[in-house]
Each structure stands twice: as C-alpha cells, then as structure tokens.
Amino acid sequence: MTHYEVEEVYSFLKIKSFNGGSHYLHELYERVNKTFNKFNSDNSETIEYRLNDYGYRSDNNYNDLFYSNKSEDYILGIGCSHTEGIGVKNEDTWLEKLGKMTGMKTVNLGLTSGTVDYCNYQLIQLYQESTLTEQLRLGKPWKNHNMPIHVFVLAPPDGRFSIINGDEMSFFQDWNFAELNTFEPGRQGELVYRVKDE
C-alpha cells in the first residue's frame, strides 16, 4: 500500500506527503518542493527526484501553469510510476520527451502505485464544470484553471484499487490483497480471476 496525504487546490490534488512507496515505511515524508535521492522503489541514489509546488515530479511550477493570466500552453500526463518516472532522470520520462518534441511545458500527475481510479479522478477534476454559485456555497474561492492542449493517460496495471477521500489517498496493488495465483491472463490479455478447481 502506498499512502498520500493530499489537499484539494481548486481542481487538482496537491500531494503534501507520502509514505515513501515502500510497504515497510510508515513515516510520512513531505513532498512539496522537496528533492530526494532515494525515492519510492529506487534506492540507487543515482537519480535526483525534484518535486514541485504541488508535490509532483517536475521542474515546472504548476500553480503558474494552472492559474497564470498569460495562459501558457502545456500538456498533461496522468498515470502511475511509469509516468512519474521512477528509475529514470526527469528529462528521460516519456512525458518530458514528448514535451520537448512538441515544444510545450508538461504537467506530470503520475504517482507511484497510481490506479485507474486515480487517473479517472484527476480527469474528472480537470473537466468538471463548476459554477460560481456552487463554489461559493462550498466556501471555496472560484477560479478557473488553464486547460492543457493535450491530455495523455498511461493507464496503470489492472489489479489495483484506491481509496480517495478529502485529505488522504491510499493505493493498493494486487499483491497487497491477493495471492499470486488469484489472477490469470484473459482471452484478450487482460487480468481475470483464476477459476478455482472444485
């Protein structure tokens, strides 16, 4: 299980702290504007993981991209550790390479152990229509975010689920709640529950 403490900032989640992505770590580590040499499953100390003002792996300030008046073009990526870029330098992540090819800044919302639920949640937050009345009723300041030019979702593996509530989020991977022989490949390569012999 990977656990994150979050704060909803208008539409997008700010990742305040996490448990390091290791099942044996229970201490929460601050993420906002922090740098790590050991990060989640990468203990090599050869890569510098720089986290930004929203607690995601990026050299870009997301508040500026989301809410600036100059409305700068950017592309957005959502996913798990493959998007976050565990084990590779920031400039070698697939999203940064795509940003360099297109000449646009990137917003990397990848999180280690991320689930399909998490990706859907972030997509809903991105495209959700909020009215001024609704925001004022909730006591939140109303502010529209700048929309990305393109959104890419690298879907996490099946067999994961998440619990997301107001100020925390937990991701569970298949090995956290199922035995290795619980799943088998389906007809189209997807994971399905293994039929048990009776």
N, C-alpha and C positions, 0 to 999 in steps of 0.2 A: 504494500500500500504506500502510495505517495500522498502526502498531505500538504495542502497550501492554505495559508490564511490570505483572504482576499478582501478588497474594498472595491465596491462598485463606484466608478467615477463616470458619471453621466451614463454612457453606454457600455464602455469596455471595462473589464476587470483589471484592477491593479493588483499584482501579486506581491503582497507585503512580505511574506516569509514562507519557508518550506522546510521539510524535514530532511533535505539532502538527497531524497530519492532512494535511500537505502533502507531496507526493512529493519535493520538493526539500529538506525539512528532515530531517536525520539525527540531530540532537541530541535527546536525551530530556528532556522538561520534567516536573518534579514536578507531581503533581495534587492530592495530599491536602491539604485545607484551603487551597487556593490560589485566587486571583482573577486573571482575565485580561481585558484589553480587546480583544485580538486573540486569536481562538480558532478553530482549525481553518480553515475556508474563509472565516470572517468577519474581514476586516481593517478594518472600518469604524471601529473604536474608539468606537462609539456605544452598545454594549451591554456590561454588566458580567457576566461569566460567573463565578459563585461556585461553587466545588467544595467538597464536604463531606469528612467524615472517611473516607469510602470512595472518594473521588476522582470522584464523580458530581456532575452539576449539580443542586444542591438546597440550600435553606436549612435542611433538616432533618438532624439528626444520626442517621444510620442505625443506629449501634450502639444508641442509645437505643430506637429503634423495633423493631429486631430482637430485642433481648435484655432489655428492661426488665421488671421484675416487675409493673408496672402494666398491661401488655398493651394498649397504645393501638391503636385501630383505624386502619388505613391501607390505601390502595390502591396497587398496584404496576403500573408500566408498563415494558415491555421493548421495545427497538427500536433504530433507527439514529439518524441526526442529526435526523430528523423528530420523534423522541421526545425526544432530548437538547435540542432547541430551538435549533439553530444559526440565527442571524439574527433571533431574537425574544427579548424580555425573558423572564426566568424566569416571571413571573406570567402571561405570554401563551402559554406552552406548553400544548398540549392537555391534558396530564396535570394541570397546576396548575389549569386552568379546571375540569376535572372534579372535582378535589379540593375546590375552592371550592364547586361546585354541591352536592356531597354532604356537605360539612362535615367532610371527613376529610383527614388528612395524606397526603402522597404519597411514594412511593419511585420515583425515576426512574432506571432502569437502562439508559437509552438511551446509545449510544455512536456517535460518528461512524464511518461505514463499516460499522456493525454488519451482521451476516449472519443468515440464518435459523438457521445452525448455532449462533451465539452465543445467539440467543433460546432455542433448544431447550436449550442447555447450562444457561442460567440457570433455565429451567423445571424441568429435571431436578434441579438443585441445590435448588430451592425445595421440591419434593415428595418428594425422595428420603427413603426410610426408612433411618435409621441406628440401629444398635443400640449400646448401651453397650460391649458386647464388641468390636465392630468398631472403634469409635473408640479404645478403649484399646489394641487390637492395633496400630493405626497410630500410636500415641503421641500422639494428639491429644486435647485435652480434649473431653469430651462436653457439648454444650449445645444444647438445642432453641431454635429461633428462633420468634418470634411470627409467626403466619401472617397474610397480608393478608386483608382482607374480599373484595376482588376483584382479579383479575389481568387486565391488558389487554396484548395484544401487537400492536403495529403492525408488521406483517411488512415487513422490508426488501425492496428490489427483488431480483428474481432476477438471476442472473449474477454473484453474489458468492460467495466462499468464504472460509473462515477456517482457520487453524491455531492450535489452543489446546493448550498443554501446561502443565506445572506452574507456571512463573513468567513466561510471556510468551504473547502472543496477537497474531496478525497477521491483518488483514482485507485481502482483495484484491478490488478491484472489477473489473467486466468489462473496462474499458478498460486495466487493468493486464496482462491476459493474453490479450486477444482483439482482433482488428481490428474496426472499426466495422461491417463488413458480415458479421460472424460470425453474428449473430442476426437473426431476423425475427419479426413477430407470428404467433402460432399461431392456430388456429381459435377459441379462447376468449380471445384477447388476451394469453396468456402468451408469454414469450420461448422460441423454439425455435431450434435450429441451422438456419441457412440451407442449403438444398440447393444444392450447387455444381454448375454445369453441367459436363458432362464433354466 
